[in-house]
Structures are given as structure tokens and as C-alpha cells.
Amino acid sequence: MDADVTDSAGTPADPDHRAGDTPQGRSQEEPGATDSTDGSEPVPQKDAPQDETPQGEATDADAPQGSGDEDKAESSDESRADREADGTGAQTWADHPKDGSASRRKRPWLRWAALGASFLVMISAGAGWWLYKKLDGNITTDTSAAAELKVYEKERPTPVVMDAQNILLIGSDSRSGDNRKYGRDDGGSQRSDTTILLHLAADRKSATAVSLPRDLMVEVPKCRTGDDKETREQFTQFNSAFELGGTACTIRTVERLTGIRIDHHMVVDFNGFKDMVDAVDGVEICLKEPIDDKDARLELPAGRQTLNGEEALGYVRARKTLGDGSDTERMERQQRFLGALVNKMQSNGVLLNPTRLYPVLDAATKSLTTDSGLDSLRDLYDLVRSMRDVPTDQVQFLTVPRQPYRQNVNRDELVEPDASELFKQLREDKPVAVVPADELKEKEKAQDEKPDDTGSGSGSESPTPTPTYSGSSAADDLCEQ
């Protein structure tokens, strides 16, 4: 080319501008401008932008200040539309300001919502953990019983059925501390006021609670006392075992009596029972006659009514003014009340409602002493959960078959072979049935009068497949007794 040829974008000697760039302050050449002055055929500029400025119009650099943003936004929109039209879809940082600013406006709210949710989760988790640790810390572990039972392991019966559970429930009759107001303080010595052998079937479709009379005459084995002395083996009343050697001695006495291996034990004092009743807002009973028992601190009218914890404790412990004053009748009253308590907890959804279950667990754990297998909230929860689907009519209560002791009518002895048959059924995890005492008597009378094949009495009649005993279930209405 000739030396005087000029480039519309600037002279080649200008190192600050590339070919195709328009220097600031200079108008763009009209499209189709020639690349030389010799009149040759026009050559299209390769670097010319698609959006060219018509001849005679000012460039962006010549526009007044303040209008550049609007022009740039329009140019950006037009460029984006052109790119979408030709399918390139390419974007530059200039394409994002509008969307980015909207996103930035939204992000703080999202962050605050996320932080708030996280905070609530942390608070809930912290509160849940605190409640768990509180309940867990309420339970007292009885390590001394486990140590003594280990010493006498060879004497203990072996489990017969896997997954069945036998739990010994002991109601402590200590009159020390908060229990002083319920009787004379004897220096804090413990006596088993109530002892119940609870058998949970392996399939968890039934639960059988057998009361053992405190005045029952039994063989108490050698036991270690609190001061590490050993008592002699003796034939005495049942509740002496707890006073002599505590929980371990009571467990070994029950195992010797029944041949049933005790898997776990729980000791509950008076206040624990009271607080549990209050935690479920009382338990309903029905009295045929009014009660006025100053020793039990109990005064109640006849009829249907709801007992609070204090009244319930007096009701289940009263002896002198209720019925014939026997311990057997008192145990039957305890059984019916416990059945009503279980029914209240299941029918009102307490076991399935954490809000309502917590006060019950708090009351129970505060006054509970257990072996190491049940000394955590998780262990107790698993136990309760395994029982919550047991039908109330299959939660059965009965007293071991007993009669007045021949040498002392103020003591009890087992009725054989009925007692041994009951222990065998529980040991082998076989079912038992319970019916009210009057119904059982009528049934036994009908069987005695039924003739056999030879026309004589029914003395040789085959035993019923399921042994039946006098008792009650959690489904029974106390006002219909």
C-alpha cells in the first residue's frame, strides 16, 4: 500500500491504539468507508463492532455525563438479545448487575432464617439433653446387691426362656427422712412393705404381677448384713429378708421360693409412689363405704372419686379400718389400684406423649434404686416401650396362693400345689388367667359338682389348660368390683 494510506481507527504509529479501536473524542467512520484514497473497492473492516454508530452521531465519549449508564444498560440489553438470537449465550460481568443485586437483597433474609432455625435446633437439643441428664441422674444404682449376688451365683436358678423378663419390685417401708410422717422413725432401717414379682412374657403380649405377702413364712438363706456380717439360714416371715440383708437377700429368698431367676430389681419409696399419682393428675377409684383412718391419714366419702398422691398412699397402705384388716386384702387393694394407675397412663396417652410422660418419669426416677441393668433413662425407656402395647386386660395382678399359717394365724403359708403350679407357669413363660375371687369360687364349685364319665364326682377331672387364679386386670373398673 502507499505510504499516505490512513486507517480510520488511527495511525499505525500510535502504539496506544489497536487497529479497529476508536480513540476517545473521535467520531467513528461510516460503515463501508474505504481503506484507501485511491478509489479502489471498499474493504469491510474486520474489527468493526456490530452496533456501529451512524455517521454524524457522537460516540459514548462525546455524550453528556449522566447519560452513560442508561446507554450502557440499553447496549447491554441489546447485546444480550443479539447473543441469545445467534445462539452463543455468552455473558460477561456486565450482564449480572441486575440479577446479582436482587440476589444480594434476598440473601440476608435467607441467612437470618437459617441462623434462626439453627439456633432453635441448638436450644431444643440442649434442653432435651439437659432433661435427659436430669432424669438419668435421678436414678440410684444398687451396686452392692450385684456384688453379693455374684458371690452366690452357683446357688441361683438359671433362666429358662430367652427374652422373658422377671423384675422384682420392692416398696421400701423405711420411716426415715421424708417418710417419717407415715409412722415411727426406727432409725432408718428398711423393711419391704410390698414385694411384687413382675413377669413380662417374651412376646410382650402379657404382664403378670404376683404379690408376695410380707408375713409369708419362707426359708431365708444366709445373707450378708450392712456391716459385712453373715446371717444364719432361717425359716421366718418374708419381709425379714429385706431387713436383714437388703435387696440381695430378698432376691435370693424369692429365687429359692419360686425357682425363677430374677433379672432386675427396683426399690421404690413412699414419695415416689405419691408423686407418680400426682403426675398423672390422680387415679379414680370407687368406695362402697366411707373411710376414716387416722393412722393412714385418710378420710374419704363413699362413691366414685379421684385420689391424689397423698390420698392414694393412705388408701393402699390402710389395714385396720378397711375390710377384715388382713394383709391379703390390703394387697388385693394395692393390685386394683396399680391396675387403675396403669390404665390411666395408657388410656390418656401418657406413655406416648413426651410432655406428659416426663413428670411421671421424673417422679419415678427420683425415688428409684435399681440394678445396673436398669439404672439409665434409656434402659427404663426401652422397658416401658416394650410394655406399652400390652393390652390392659393382659396386665394381670394376683397374690400367690396362700392361707393362714397353721402354727400362727397371723402369718401366711403357701397353698400347694397351686403355688408351685403358678411358679412353674411363670418360669416356663406359659400363660395364667385371673378372675375375681367370687367368680373363681363359683367356677371351682361348678367343677366339683360336674359328674365324670362314671357319674361320680369330678375329683379325677383333667386340669384346665390355663391355670386360673383369683386376681384382677388393669382393664377392670374399680366401681364394678
C-alpha positions in Angstrom: 0.0 0.0 0.0 1.0 3.7 -0.5 2.7 5.4 2.4 0.0 8.0 2.7 -2.8 5.5 3.4 -4.6 6.2 6.6 -6.5 3.9 9.0 -9.8 5.3 10.1 -9.1 3.9 13.6 -5.8 5.8 14.0 -2.3 5.9 12.6 -0.2 2.8 12.8 2.4 4.8 14.6 0.2 5.2 17.6 1.1 2.3 20.0 -1.7 3.0 22.4 -4.5 2.1 20.0 -5.0 -1.2 18.2 -6.5 -1.3 14.8 -10.3 -1.2 15.0 -10.4 0.8 18.2 -11.9 4.3 18.1 -9.8 6.8 20.1 -11.7 8.8 22.7 -13.1 12.0 21.3 -13.0 10.9 17.6 -16.2 10.0 15.6 -16.4 6.5 14.2 -16.2 6.1 10.4 -19.4 5.4 8.5 -19.8 1.8 7.6 -18.4 0.9 4.3 -15.7 3.5 4.4 -12.8 2.8 2.1 -9.4 1.7 3.4 -7.5 4.0 0.9 -7.9 7.2 -1.0 -7.2 5.8 -4.4 -10.9 5.0 -5.1 -10.4 1.3 -5.0 -13.2 -1.1 -4.0 -14.2 -0.7 -0.4 -12.9 -3.3 2.1 -15.1 -4.2 5.1 -13.4 -3.7 8.5 -12.9 -7.0 10.3 -12.9 -5.5 13.8 -15.9 -3.2 13.4 -18.4 -3.7 16.2 -21.9 -5.0 15.3 -23.6 -2.0 16.9 -22.0 0.8 14.9 -22.6 4.5 15.4 -24.2 6.2 12.3 -22.2 8.9 10.8 -22.6 12.3 12.3 -23.7 11.0 15.7 -21.5 11.4 18.8 -19.7 8.5 20.3 -20.1 7.5 24.0 -17.2 9.6 24.8 -18.9 12.7 23.4 -22.2 12.0 25.3 -23.0 14.3 28.2 -22.2 13.0 31.7 -25.0 11.2 33.4 -26.5 9.5 30.4 -23.8 6.8 30.1 -25.4 4.4 32.5 -28.7 4.4 30.6 -26.9 3.9 27.2 -24.8 1.1 28.7 -27.8 -0.6 30.1 -29.6 -0.4 26.7 -26.5 -1.6 24.9 -26.2 -4.5 27.4 -29.8 -5.5 26.9 -29.4 -5.3 23.1 -26.1 -7.2 23.2 -27.7 -9.9 25.3 -30.7 -10.2 23.0 -28.3 -10.4 20.0 -26.3 -13.2 21.7 -29.4 -15.1 22.5 -30.6 -14.7 18.9 -27.4 -16.1 17.4 -27.3 -18.9 20.0 -23.9 -18.0 21.6 -25.4 -17.4 25.0 -22.1 -15.9 26.1 -22.3 -13.5 29.1 -19.9 -11.1 30.6 -19.7 -9.5 34.1 -21.8 -6.6 32.7 -24.7 -9.0 32.2 -25.1 -9.7 36.0 -25.6 -6.5 38.0 -29.4 -6.5 38.0 -29.8 -10.2 38.9 -26.9 -10.1 41.4 -28.2 -7.1 43.2 -31.6 -8.9 43.6 -29.9 -12.0 44.9 -27.9 -9.9 47.4 -31.1 -8.3 48.6 -32.5 -11.8 49.3 -29.5 -13.5 50.8 -29.6 -11.7 54.2 -33.1 -12.9 54.9 -32.1 -16.4 53.9 -29.1 -16.3 56.1 -31.1 -14.9 59.1 -33.7 -17.6 58.6 -31.0 -20.3 58.5 -29.3 -18.9 61.6 -32.7 -18.7 63.4 -33.5 -22.3 62.6 -30.1 -23.4 63.7 -30.4 -21.6 66.9 -33.8 -23.2 67.7 -32.4 -26.6 66.9 -29.5 -26.0 69.2 -31.8 -24.8 72.0 -34.1 -27.8 71.6 -31.2 -30.2 71.5 -29.7 -28.5 74.6 -33.0 -28.6 76.5 -33.5 -32.2 75.5 -30.0 -33.2 76.6 -30.5 -31.3 79.9 -33.8 -33.1 80.6 -32.3 -36.5 79.7 -29.3 -35.9 82.0 -31.6 -34.8 84.8 -33.8 -37.9 84.7 -30.8 -40.1 84.2 -29.1 -38.6 87.2 -32.2 -39.1 89.4 -31.7 -42.9 89.4 -29.7 -44.5 92.1 -27.7 -47.6 91.2 -27.5 -50.5 93.6 -24.0 -51.9 93.2 -23.9 -53.8 96.5 -26.7 -56.2 95.5 -24.9 -57.2 92.3 -21.7 -57.8 94.2 -23.4 -60.1 96.7 -25.5 -62.0 94.1 -22.2 -62.7 92.2 -20.8 -64.4 95.3 -23.8 -66.7 95.5 -24.1 -67.2 91.7 -23.9 -71.0 91.9 -27.0 -71.2 94.1 -29.1 -69.1 91.8 -31.5 -70.7 89.2 -30.7 -70.4 85.5 -33.0 -68.6 83.1 -35.4 -71.0 81.2 -36.9 -68.8 78.5 -34.9 -66.2 76.5 -36.3 -62.7 76.2 -38.8 -63.2 79.1 -38.1 -60.7 82.0 -38.6 -61.2 85.7 -38.4 -58.0 87.7 -38.7 -57.8 91.5 -40.5 -54.6 92.6 -39.9 -53.7 96.3 -41.7 -51.0 98.1 -39.5 -49.7 100.9 -41.0 -49.2 104.3 -38.3 -47.0 105.7 -39.6 -44.3 108.1 -36.6 -42.1 107.9 -36.3 -38.7 106.1 -39.3 -37.6 104.2 -41.1 -40.8 105.1 -41.0 -40.1 108.8 -44.6 -38.6 108.9 -46.0 -42.0 107.8 -45.0 -43.7 111.1 -42.5 -44.0 113.9 -38.9 -43.4 112.9 -37.0 -46.7 113.6 -33.5 -45.2 112.9 -33.8 -45.6 109.1 -34.0 -49.4 108.9 -35.6 -50.7 105.8 -38.5 -53.2 105.6 -40.2 -54.4 102.5 -43.7 -53.2 102.8 -44.7 -54.5 99.4 -43.0 -57.0 97.1 -44.2 -57.9 93.6 -42.7 -60.3 91.2 -43.4 -58.9 87.7 -43.2 -61.4 84.8 -43.0 -59.9 81.3 -43.7 -62.5 78.6 -41.1 -63.0 75.9 -43.6 -61.9 73.2 -44.6 -58.9 75.4 -48.2 -59.7 75.0 -48.9 -60.1 78.7 -47.5 -59.0 82.1 -48.2 -60.8 85.3 -47.6 -59.2 88.7 -47.6 -61.6 91.7 -47.7 -60.1 95.2 -45.7 -61.9 97.9 -47.2 -61.4 101.4 -44.8 -59.8 103.8 -46.0 -62.2 106.5 -45.5 -65.3 104.4 -43.3 -67.9 106.1 -40.3 -68.8 104.0 -36.8 -70.1 104.1 -34.4 -67.2 104.2 -30.8 -68.2 103.1 -27.6 -66.9 104.6 -27.1 -63.3 103.8 -24.6 -60.6 104.4 -25.7 -57.6 106.5 -24.7 -54.0 106.1 -21.8 -54.3 108.5 -20.4 -57.3 106.4 -21.6 -60.0 108.8 -23.4 -63.2 107.7 -26.8 -64.2 109.0 -27.8 -67.8 109.5 -30.2 -69.6 107.3 -33.7 -69.4 109.0 -37.4 -70.1 108.5 -39.1 -66.8 109.1 -41.5 -64.3 107.6 -40.7 -63.0 104.2 -40.1 -59.3 104.9 -37.3 -60.2 107.4 -35.0 -60.9 104.4 -35.0 -57.2 103.4 -34.4 -56.0 106.9 -31.6 -58.5 107.4 -29.7 -58.4 104.1 -31.3 -55.8 101.9 -32.2 -56.3 98.2 -29.8 -59.1 97.5 -31.1 -61.2 100.4 -34.7 -60.6 99.2 -33.8 -61.6 95.7 -32.2 -64.8 96.8 -35.2 -65.6 99.1 -37.6 -65.2 96.1 -35.4 -67.3 93.8 -35.3 -70.1 96.4 -39.0 -69.9 96.9 -40.1 -69.8 93.2 -37.2 -71.3 91.2 -37.4 -68.2 89.0 -34.3 -66.2 88.0 -34.7 -62.5 88.9 -33.3 -60.4 86.0 -33.7 -57.0 87.5 -34.9 -55.2 90.6 -36.4 -51.9 91.6 -36.8 -50.4 95.0 -39.4 -47.5 95.3 -40.1 -45.5 98.4 -43.3 -43.9 99.5 -42.7 -40.5 98.0 -42.1 -41.9 94.6 -45.5 -43.6 94.6 -47.2 -40.3 95.6 -45.5 -38.2 93.0 -46.3 -40.7 90.2 -50.0 -40.5 91.1 -49.9 -36.7 91.1 -48.0 -36.7 87.8 -51.0 -38.4 86.1 -53.5 -36.0 87.7 -54.8 -38.6 90.2 -56.3 -42.0 89.9 -60.0 -42.8 90.0 -61.4 -45.4 92.5 -64.8 -46.3 93.8 -65.6 -46.9 97.5 -68.6 -48.9 98.7 -68.2 -47.4 102.2 -66.6 -44.2 103.5 -63.1 -44.3 105.0 -61.9 -42.6 108.2 -58.5 -44.0 109.1 -56.4 -41.7 111.3 -53.3 -44.0 111.2 -53.4 -43.9 107.3 -54.2 -40.1 107.4 -57.2 -40.9 105.2 -60.8 -39.6 105.2 -62.8 -40.3 102.1 -66.6 -40.5 101.3 -68.2 -43.4 99.6 -68.6 -43.5 95.8 -66.5 -42.7 92.7 -63.7 -40.3 93.2 -60.2 -39.4 92.1 -57.4 -39.7 94.6 -54.3 -37.5 94.7 -50.9 -38.9 95.6 -51.3 -38.4 99.4 -54.7 -40.0 99.5 -53.6 -42.8 97.2 -50.7 -43.7 99.5 -53.0 -43.8 102.5 -55.5 -46.0 100.6 -53.0 -48.7 99.5 -51.4 -48.8 103.0 -54.5 -48.8 105.2 -55.3 -52.0 107.1 -57.2 -51.5 110.3 -60.3 -49.7 109.0 -60.7 -51.4 105.6 -62.2 -54.8 105.2 -61.1 -57.5 107.6 -57.8 -55.8 108.3 -55.7 -58.6 106.8 -52.6 -58.1 104.8 -54.1 -60.2 102.0 -57.0 -57.9 101.5 -54.6 -54.9 101.5 -52.5 -56.5 98.8 -55.6 -57.0 96.7 -56.5 -53.3 97.1 -52.9 -52.4 96.1 -53.2 -54.6 93.0 -56.5 -53.0 91.9 -55.1 -49.5 92.4 -51.9 -50.3 90.4 -54.2 -51.6 87.7 -56.1 -48.4 87.7 -52.8 -46.4 87.5 -51.6 -48.4 84.5 -55.0 -48.0 82.8 -54.9 -44.2 83.4 -51.4 -44.0 81.9 -52.3 -46.0 78.8 -55.8 -44.6 78.2 -54.7 -41.0 78.5 -51.7 -41.5 76.1 -49.2 -40.7 78.8 -46.7 -43.3 77.5 -46.9 -41.9 74.0 -46.8 -38.2 75.0 -43.3 -36.9 76.0 -44.8 -33.8 77.6 -47.0 -35.9 79.9 -44.5 -38.7 80.3 -41.7 -36.5 81.6 -43.3 -35.7 85.0 -44.1 -39.4 85.5 -40.5 -40.4 84.8 -39.2 -37.6 86.9 -41.3 -38.7 89.9 -40.4 -42.4 89.4 -36.6 -41.9 88.9 -36.3 -39.6 91.9 -37.3 -42.4 94.3 -35.9 -45.3 92.3 -33.0 -47.6 93.1 -32.2 -50.2 90.5 -29.6 -52.7 89.4 -27.0 -51.6 86.8 -29.2 -53.1 84.0 -32.0 -50.5 84.6 -30.1 -47.6 86.0 -30.3 -45.3 83.0 -33.2 -43.5 81.4 -32.5 -45.4 78.1 -32.9 -48.7 79.9 -36.2 -47.6 81.6 -37.5 -46.2 78.3 -36.8 -49.5 76.5 -38.6 -51.3 79.3 -41.7 -49.0 79.2 -41.7 -49.1 75.4 -41.8 -52.9 75.3 -44.8 -52.8 77.6 -46.9 -50.0 76.1 -48.6 -52.3 73.6 -49.7 -54.9 76.2 -53.5 -54.9 76.3 -54.8 -53.7 79.7 -56.8 -56.9 80.1 -53.5 -58.8 79.9 -51.8 -56.7 82.6 -52.8 -59.1 85.5 -52.4 -58.8 89.2 -52.7 -61.7 91.8 -51.4 -62.8 95.1 -49.5 -66.0 95.4 -51.9 -68.8 96.6 -51.7 -68.6 100.4 -53.6 -69.5 103.6 -53.2 -68.8 107.3 -50.1 -70.5 108.7 -51.1 -73.5 110.8 -48.9 -72.5 113.8 -49.8 -68.8 113.7 -52.9 -67.5 112.0 -51.3 -64.0 111.9 -48.7 -65.4 109.4 -49.2 -67.0 105.9 -48.1 -70.1 104.2 -48.3 -71.3 100.5 -51.2 -73.3 99.2 -49.8 -76.3 97.4 -49.8 -77.5 94.7 -51.4 -74.3 93.4 -48.4 -72.1 94.3 -45.8 -74.4 92.7 -48.0 -74.6 89.6 -48.1 -70.8 89.3 -44.3 -70.6 89.7 -43.8 -73.3 87.0 -46.1 -71.4 84.6 -44.1 -68.2 85.0 -40.7 -69.9 85.0 -41.6 -71.5 81.6 -43.3 -68.4 80.3 -46.7 -70.0 80.0 -50.0 -68.2 80.4 -52.0 -67.8 83.5 -55.5 -66.4 83.9 -57.0 -64.3 86.7 -60.7 -63.7 87.6 -62.4 -62.0 90.6 -62.4 -64.1 93.8 -66.2 -64.7 93.8 -66.2 -65.8 90.2 -63.3 -68.2 90.8 -65.2 -69.8 93.7 -68.3 -70.3 91.6 -66.2 -71.9 88.9 -64.5 -74.2 91.3 -67.9 -75.2 92.8 -69.3 -76.0 89.4 -66.3 -78.2 88.6 -66.7 -80.1 91.8 -70.4 -80.7 91.1 -69.8 -81.8 87.5 -70.0 -85.6 87.2 -67.3 -87.5 85.4 -67.7 -90.4 82.9 -68.7 -92.8 85.6 -71.3 -90.5 87.1 -69.2 -89.8 90.3 -67.7 -86.5 91.4 -65.2 -84.6 89.4 -62.2 -85.4 91.5 -60.4 -87.0 88.6 -61.2 -84.3 86.1 -58.3 -83.1 84.0 -56.8 -79.7 84.9 -57.7 -76.8 82.8 -55.1 -75.9 80.1 -54.6 -72.4 81.6 -54.4 -72.3 85.4 -56.8 -69.7 86.8 -56.2 -67.7 90.0 -58.0 -65.0 92.0 -57.0 -61.6 90.8 -57.7 -58.6 88.6 -56.5 -56.8 85.5 -55.8 -53.3 84.6 -59.0 -53.2 82.5 -61.2 -53.8 85.5 -63.4 -50.9 86.7 -62.9 -50.5 90.5 -66.5 -49.3 90.8 -67.8 -52.6 89.4 -65.9 -54.8 91.8 
